[in-house]
């Protein structure tokens, strides 16, 4: 599809403004972070009463239980709470573990370190992966600045979460897919740590006839999963399976902050829809996203950046359990679309829409407070629509997501 080729320098969002905005964001967040950490020492409890890097304490405490020889206890609230209290005695907050044994296998070495040392090591390593991905995408030494200022990345860093890790695996897999398909498959197979984020990749690989990557991903995921079961025992796996329904109950009761969960399921719950209807809408969105991924990857003439953006954005529409820190994936999708736009020109208002999507993680919670609605999935649909247009789709993705099926013959 032909795009409007405008001179990048004439648009209000030019390279200089991007650099200035990124510098401002990094400076402001850096100053706030210094103040926040100073307020949190020496107790390691932040002004909100949570441990510094609060979600990470889940990873560390589960790893410590596994190192101590009781991996199944990671699903026991009293056991994991005791370990967390040992790490940060001044905090009474409880952070539960809901991950499969494969992720426990990955974080296991962190249990050998103290909580502060493990937090620093994990944050530094995953942030370095994020910076390396930005450098690989843009081949520009200034790319690290935009990567550092990415709102989804900042949310992930403050939360002590794994968004840098999962987005790094997905991003590098896509970059290696053409030249090293087996390596790309291995990286996707490692997403067994959060399997709901990786389910669209087999669809893309089958549609695109990337058989080497598909087999490599399947073998890696199976081996990784079996290794987790073998090391931690069948009781840990059974405890994980028993825990899954409780996670849905927690989401349904708003036990997790809906304002930070930009999925179609939570949107419907925020509109007071029954959980059954919310689940049906979530399933319909996931199916529509799968159709988009299939269509984009089926045709070899589609620009690779557009296919990558469709795949990454569509992956975020699969699971109801989605947080703003997972939008590091959306940031990578936006990077691919920006690369395509810089090469072929941007459509009308396309650059503005991509910039709004890039900033949106900072706005979702305030919008939820103001409206009582989780509007994040609208951003996902917008970006998916842009990516599908770039893929040359003749039918807007919003039709796939909202219109009933038509059985009339095409004219």
C-alpha positions as CSV (number, residue, x, y, z in Angstrom):
1,X,0.0,0.0,0.0
2,X,1.4,3.4,-0.9
3,X,2.3,5.6,1.9
4,X,2.5,9.4,2.1
5,X,6.2,10.1,1.8
6,X,6.8,13.3,3.8
7,X,10.1,14.8,4.6
8,X,10.8,13.7,8.2
9,X,12.3,17.1,9.0
10,X,9.1,18.9,8.3
11,X,7.0,16.9,10.7
12,X,6.7,18.3,14.3
13,X,8.0,15.0,15.6
14,X,11.4,15.1,14.0
15,X,14.7,13.6,15.2
16,X,15.7,16.6,17.3
17,X,12.4,16.6,19.2
18,X,12.6,12.9,19.8
19,X,16.1,13.4,21.2
20,X,15.0,16.3,23.5
21,X,11.8,14.5,24.7
22,X,13.8,11.4,25.5
23,X,16.4,13.4,27.4
24,X,13.7,15.1,29.4
25,X,12.0,11.9,30.3
26,X,15.3,10.2,31.3
27,X,16.3,13.3,33.4
28,X,12.9,13.6,35.1
29,X,12.6,9.9,35.8
30,X,16.3,9.7,36.9
31,X,15.8,12.5,39.4
32,X,12.6,11.0,40.8
33,X,14.3,7.6,41.0
34,X,17.2,9.0,43.1
35,X,14.7,10.7,45.4
36,X,12.6,7.5,45.6
37,X,15.6,5.3,46.4
38,X,16.8,7.8,49.0
39,X,13.4,7.7,50.7
40,X,13.5,3.9,50.6
41,X,16.8,3.4,52.4
42,X,17.9,1.7,54.5
43,X,14.7,-0.3,55.0
44,X,14.2,-1.0,51.2
45,X,10.6,0.0,51.6
46,X,9.4,2.6,49.2
47,X,7.0,5.5,50.1
48,X,4.1,3.3,49.1
49,X,5.0,0.7,51.6
50,X,6.3,-1.8,49.0
51,X,9.8,-3.3,48.7
52,X,12.1,-1.6,46.2
53,X,11.7,-3.4,42.9
54,X,8.5,-4.9,44.4
55,X,7.6,-7.5,41.7
56,X,11.1,-8.8,41.6
57,X,10.8,-9.9,45.2
58,X,8.5,-12.6,43.9
59,X,11.2,-13.9,41.6
60,X,13.9,-13.8,44.3
61,X,11.8,-15.4,47.1
62,X,10.7,-18.2,44.8
63,X,14.3,-18.8,43.8
64,X,15.4,-18.8,47.4
65,X,12.8,-21.4,48.3
66,X,13.9,-23.6,45.4
67,X,17.6,-23.2,46.4
68,X,16.6,-24.3,49.9
69,X,15.1,-27.5,48.5
70,X,11.3,-26.7,48.7
71,X,10.3,-25.5,45.2
72,X,6.6,-26.5,45.5
73,X,6.4,-24.0,48.4
74,X,6.6,-21.1,45.9
75,X,2.8,-21.5,45.6
76,X,2.2,-21.5,49.4
77,X,1.4,-17.9,50.4
78,X,2.6,-18.3,53.9
79,X,6.0,-19.8,52.9
80,X,6.8,-17.2,50.2
81,X,5.6,-14.4,52.5
82,X,8.1,-15.6,55.2
83,X,10.9,-15.4,52.8
84,X,9.9,-12.0,51.5
85,X,9.7,-10.7,55.1
86,X,13.1,-12.1,55.8
87,X,14.5,-10.1,52.8
88,X,12.6,-6.8,53.7
89,X,11.5,-7.0,57.3
90,X,9.9,-3.6,57.3
91,X,7.4,-4.5,54.5
92,X,4.1,-6.4,55.2
93,X,3.2,-6.6,51.4
94,X,2.7,-10.1,49.9
95,X,3.6,-10.9,46.3
96,X,2.5,-14.3,45.0
97,X,4.2,-16.5,42.5
98,X,2.1,-17.6,39.4
99,X,4.8,-18.7,37.0
100,X,5.6,-22.2,35.5
101,X,8.6,-24.2,36.6
102,X,10.5,-23.2,33.5
103,X,10.6,-19.6,34.8
104,X,11.7,-20.8,38.2
105,X,14.5,-22.6,36.4
106,X,15.7,-19.4,34.8
107,X,15.7,-17.3,38.0
108,X,17.1,-20.1,40.2
109,X,20.7,-18.6,40.4
110,X,19.2,-15.4,41.9
111,X,18.4,-17.3,45.0
112,X,22.1,-17.6,45.8
113,X,22.4,-13.8,46.2
114,X,21.0,-11.4,48.8
115,X,17.8,-9.6,47.7
116,X,19.5,-6.3,46.9
117,X,22.3,-7.9,45.0
118,X,19.9,-10.1,43.0
119,X,17.7,-7.1,42.2
120,X,20.7,-5.1,40.9
121,X,22.0,-8.1,38.9
122,X,18.7,-8.9,37.3
123,X,17.8,-5.3,36.5
124,X,21.3,-4.6,35.0
125,X,21.3,-7.8,32.9
126,X,17.8,-7.3,31.5
127,X,18.3,-3.6,30.9
128,X,21.5,-4.4,29.0
129,X,19.5,-6.8,26.8
130,X,17.0,-4.1,26.1
131,X,19.7,-1.6,25.2
132,X,21.4,-4.2,22.9
133,X,18.1,-4.8,21.2
134,X,17.6,-1.1,20.5
135,X,21.1,-0.9,19.1
136,X,20.5,-3.9,16.9
137,X,17.2,-2.5,15.6
138,X,18.4,1.0,14.7
139,X,22.2,0.6,14.2
140,X,22.5,4.1,15.7
141,X,24.4,4.8,19.0
142,X,21.7,7.3,19.9
143,X,19.1,4.6,20.0
144,X,19.9,3.8,23.6
145,X,18.4,7.2,24.6
146,X,15.0,6.4,23.1
147,X,15.1,2.9,24.6
148,X,16.0,4.3,28.0
149,X,13.1,6.8,27.8
150,X,10.5,4.3,26.6
151,X,7.6,4.5,29.1
152,X,6.8,0.7,29.0
153,X,10.5,0.1,29.8
154,X,10.4,2.6,32.7
155,X,7.4,0.9,34.1
156,X,9.1,-2.5,33.8
157,X,12.3,-1.2,35.4
158,X,10.4,0.3,38.4
159,X,8.3,-2.8,38.9
160,X,11.3,-5.1,38.8
161,X,9.6,-7.1,36.1
162,X,10.6,-9.3,33.2
163,X,9.4,-7.2,30.2
164,X,13.0,-6.5,29.1
165,X,13.8,-10.2,29.1
166,X,10.7,-11.4,27.2
167,X,10.8,-8.5,24.7
168,X,14.5,-9.1,24.2
169,X,14.0,-12.7,23.4
170,X,11.2,-12.0,20.9
171,X,13.0,-9.0,19.3
172,X,16.3,-10.8,18.8
173,X,14.4,-13.9,17.5
174,X,12.8,-11.8,14.8
175,X,16.1,-10.1,13.9
176,X,17.8,-13.5,13.6
177,X,14.9,-15.3,11.8
178,X,16.1,-14.8,8.2
179,X,19.8,-15.6,8.7
180,X,19.8,-18.0,11.7
181,X,16.3,-19.6,11.9
182,X,17.4,-22.3,14.4
183,X,18.7,-19.7,16.8
184,X,15.5,-17.7,16.4
185,X,13.6,-20.8,17.3
186,X,15.7,-21.4,20.4
187,X,15.0,-17.8,21.6
188,X,11.2,-18.3,21.0
189,X,11.3,-21.6,22.8
190,X,12.7,-19.9,25.9
191,X,9.5,-17.9,26.0
192,X,8.2,-21.0,27.8
193,X,8.9,-18.9,30.9
194,X,5.7,-17.0,29.9
195,X,4.0,-19.2,27.4
196,X,1.0,-17.0,26.7
197,X,3.2,-14.5,25.1
198,X,4.7,-17.0,22.6
199,X,1.6,-18.7,21.2
200,X,1.4,-16.5,18.1
201,X,4.9,-17.4,16.9
202,X,3.9,-21.0,15.8
203,X,1.1,-19.5,13.7
204,X,3.5,-17.0,12.1
205,X,6.1,-19.7,11.5
206,X,3.6,-22.1,9.9
207,X,2.1,-19.3,7.8
208,X,5.5,-18.1,6.7
209,X,6.8,-21.7,6.2
210,X,9.7,-21.1,8.6
211,X,10.0,-24.8,9.4
212,X,13.5,-24.7,10.9
213,X,12.5,-22.0,13.4
214,X,9.3,-23.8,14.2
215,X,11.0,-27.1,15.0
216,X,13.8,-25.4,16.9
217,X,11.2,-23.5,19.0
218,X,9.2,-26.6,19.8
219,X,12.2,-28.6,20.8
220,X,13.6,-25.8,23.0
221,X,10.2,-25.3,24.7
222,X,9.7,-29.0,25.3
223,X,13.3,-29.5,26.7
224,X,13.1,-26.4,28.8
225,X,9.7,-27.4,30.3
226,X,10.9,-31.0,30.9
227,X,14.0,-29.7,32.6
228,X,11.9,-27.5,35.0
229,X,9.7,-30.5,35.8
230,X,12.7,-32.8,36.3
231,X,14.7,-30.4,38.5
232,X,11.8,-29.2,40.7
233,X,9.6,-32.3,40.7
234,X,6.1,-33.2,39.6
235,X,4.5,-31.7,42.7
236,X,5.7,-28.2,41.7
237,X,4.2,-28.6,38.3
238,X,0.9,-29.8,39.8
239,X,0.9,-26.9,42.2
240,X,1.3,-24.5,39.2
241,X,-1.7,-26.1,37.4
242,X,-3.8,-25.9,40.6
243,X,-2.8,-22.2,40.9
244,X,-4.1,-21.1,37.5
245,X,-7.8,-20.8,38.4
246,X,-6.9,-18.8,41.5
247,X,-5.1,-16.3,39.2
248,X,-8.3,-15.7,37.3
249,X,-10.2,-15.3,40.5
250,X,-7.7,-12.6,41.6
251,X,-8.2,-10.7,38.3
252,X,-12.0,-11.0,38.5
253,X,-12.1,-9.6,42.0
254,X,-9.8,-6.7,41.0
255,X,-7.1,-8.2,43.3
256,X,-4.7,-6.9,40.7
257,X,-4.8,-3.3,39.5
258,X,-7.1,-3.2,36.5
259,X,-5.7,0.2,35.5
260,X,-2.4,-1.6,34.7
261,X,-3.9,-4.5,32.8
262,X,-4.7,-3.4,29.2
263,X,-6.4,-6.6,28.0
264,X,-9.9,-6.9,26.4
265,X,-10.9,-9.1,29.3
266,X,-10.2,-6.4,31.9
267,X,-11.8,-3.8,29.6
268,X,-15.0,-5.7,29.8
269,X,-14.7,-6.3,33.5
270,X,-14.2,-2.5,34.0
271,X,-17.5,-2.0,32.1
272,X,-19.2,-4.3,34.6
273,X,-19.6,-7.1,32.1
274,X,-20.0,-10.7,33.4
275,X,-16.8,-12.7,33.5
276,X,-18.2,-15.1,30.9
277,X,-18.9,-12.3,28.4
278,X,-15.4,-10.8,29.1
279,X,-13.9,-14.2,28.4
280,X,-15.8,-14.5,25.1
281,X,-14.6,-11.0,24.0
282,X,-11.0,-11.9,25.0
283,X,-11.3,-15.1,22.9
284,X,-12.7,-13.2,20.0
285,X,-9.8,-10.7,20.2
286,X,-7.2,-13.4,20.3
287,X,-8.8,-15.2,17.3
288,X,-8.9,-12.0,15.3
289,X,-5.3,-11.3,16.2
290,X,-4.4,-14.9,15.1
291,X,-6.1,-14.2,11.7
292,X,-4.1,-11.0,11.3
293,X,-0.8,-12.8,12.1
294,X,-1.7,-15.5,9.6
295,X,-2.6,-13.1,6.8
296,X,0.5,-10.9,7.4
297,X,3.0,-13.9,7.5
298,X,1.4,-15.8,4.6
299,X,2.5,-13.4,1.9
300,X,6.3,-13.1,1.2
301,X,5.9,-9.7,-0.4
302,X,4.8,-8.1,2.9
303,X,7.7,-6.0,4.4
304,X,9.3,-8.0,7.3
305,X,8.9,-5.0,9.6
306,X,5.2,-5.0,9.1
307,X,5.0,-8.7,9.8
308,X,7.1,-8.4,12.9
309,X,4.8,-5.6,14.2
310,X,1.7,-7.6,13.5
311,X,3.1,-10.6,15.4
312,X,4.3,-8.7,18.4
313,X,1.1,-6.6,18.8
314,X,-1.1,-9.6,18.1
315,X,0.7,-11.5,20.8
316,X,-0.4,-9.0,23.4
317,X,-4.1,-9.7,22.6
318,X,-3.9,-13.4,23.5
319,X,-4.1,-13.5,27.2
320,X,-6.3,-11.6,29.7
321,X,-3.3,-11.6,32.1
322,X,-1.4,-8.6,30.6
323,X,0.3,-5.8,32.3
324,X,1.8,-2.5,31.1
325,X,5.3,-3.8,31.7
326,X,4.6,-6.4,28.9
327,X,4.2,-3.4,26.6
328,X,7.9,-3.5,26.0
329,X,6.7,-5.9,23.2
330,X,4.5,-3.0,21.9
331,X,7.5,-0.7,22.0
332,X,9.5,-3.2,19.8
333,X,6.5,-3.4,17.4
334,X,6.5,0.5,17.2
335,X,10.3,0.4,16.5
336,X,9.7,-1.9,13.5
337,X,6.9,0.4,12.2
338,X,9.2,3.4,12.7
339,X,11.9,1.7,10.7
340,X,9.5,1.0,7.9
341,X,8.1,4.5,8.0
342,X,11.6,6.1,7.8
343,X,12.4,3.9,4.8
344,X,9.1,4.2,2.9
345,X,7.4,7.3,4.3
346,X,4.7,7.7,7.0
347,X,1.0,7.8,6.3
348,X,-1.1,10.7,7.4
349,X,-1.2,11.0,11.2
350,X,0.7,7.6,11.4
351,X,3.7,9.1,13.2
352,X,1.4,10.9,15.7
353,X,-0.5,7.6,16.4
354,X,2.8,5.7,16.9
355,X,4.1,8.4,19.3
356,X,0.8,8.3,21.3
357,X,1.0,4.5,21.5
358,X,4.6,4.9,22.7
359,X,3.6,7.3,25.5
360,X,0.4,5.4,26.4
361,X,1.7,3.3,29.3
362,X,2.0,6.5,31.3
363,X,-1.6,7.4,30.6
364,X,-3.4,4.2,31.2
365,X,-3.7,4.4,35.0
366,X,-4.7,8.1,35.0
367,X,-7.3,7.3,32.3
368,X,-8.6,4.5,34.4
369,X,-8.9,6.7,37.5
370,X,-10.8,9.3,35.4
371,X,-13.1,7.0,33.5
372,X,-13.2,3.7,35.4
373,X,-12.4,1.9,32.1
374,X,-9.3,0.1,31.0
375,X,-8.7,1.6,27.5
376,X,-5.3,0.0,26.8
377,X,-6.6,-2.6,24.3
378,X,-7.9,0.2,22.1
379,X,-4.2,1.2,21.7
380,X,-3.3,-2.3,20.8
381,X,-6.1,-2.4,18.1
382,X,-4.9,0.9,16.7
383,X,-1.3,-0.3,16.4
384,X,-2.4,-3.6,14.9
385,X,-4.5,-1.7,12.4
386,X,-1.5,0.4,11.4
387,X,0.7,-2.7,11.1
388,X,-2.0,-4.5,8.9
389,X,-2.2,-1.5,6.6
390,X,1.5,-1.6,6.3
391,X,1.2,-5.3,5.5
392,X,-1.1,-4.4,2.6
393,X,-4.3,-5.6,4.1
394,X,-7.3,-4.3,2.2
395,X,-9.6,-4.8,5.2
396,X,-9.1,-2.8,8.3
397,X,-8.3,-4.9,11.4
398,X,-11.0,-3.1,13.4
399,X,-13.6,-4.8,11.2
400,X,-12.1,-8.2,12.1
401,X,-12.4,-7.3,15.8
402,X,-15.9,-5.8,15.8
403,X,-18.0,-6.9,12.8
404,X,-20.0,-10.1,12.7
405,X,-19.0,-12.6,10.1
406,X,-20.3,-12.0,6.6
407,X,-21.4,-14.9,4.4
408,X,-22.1,-12.9,1.2
409,X,-20.1,-13.4,-1.9
410,X,-17.3,-10.9,-2.5
411,X,-18.0,-8.6,-5.5
